[in-house]
């Protein structure tokens, strides 16, 4: 998987998905565009992976209120 040249405001990804994982996407971003790692917001019903949290990605636990997700997206965009 390779990232196209397009820029993203934020990347929202579930940890577990059919046919792949959010962590696989994360690894590509870390390798190809590490400055975008702080713009990740992961969602999952499971505990956050340590490497994701250590790198500064945001994390929302399911079930969640949309206001919580939006707050994390805003924080990711603000670089907090």
LINVENHU-V828805 format. One record per residue. RES is the residue in one small letter. OMEGA is omega as a letter, one per 30 degrees, with the letter a starting at -180 (* if undefined). Layout:
{{RES,OMEGA} {RES,OMEGA}}
This chain:
{{x,l} {x,l} {x,l} {x,a} {x,a} {x,l} {x,a} {x,l} {x,l} {x,l} {x,l} {x,a} {x,l} {x,l} {x,a} {x,l} {x,l} {x,l} {x,l} {x,l} {x,l} {x,l} {x,l} {x,l} {x,l} {x,a} {x,l} {x,l} {x,l} {x,a} {x,a} {x,a} {x,a} {x,l} {x,l} {x,a} {x,l} {x,l} {x,l} {x,l} {x,l} {x,l} {x,l} {x,l} {x,a} {x,l} {x,a} {x,l} {x,a} {x,a} {x,l} {x,a} {x,a} {x,a} {x,l} {x,l} {x,l} {x,a} {x,l} {x,a} {x,l} {x,f} {x,a} {x,l} {x,a} {x,l} {x,l} {x,l} {x,a} {x,l} {x,l} {x,l} {x,l} {x,l} {x,l} {x,l} {x,l} {x,l} {x,l} {x,*}}
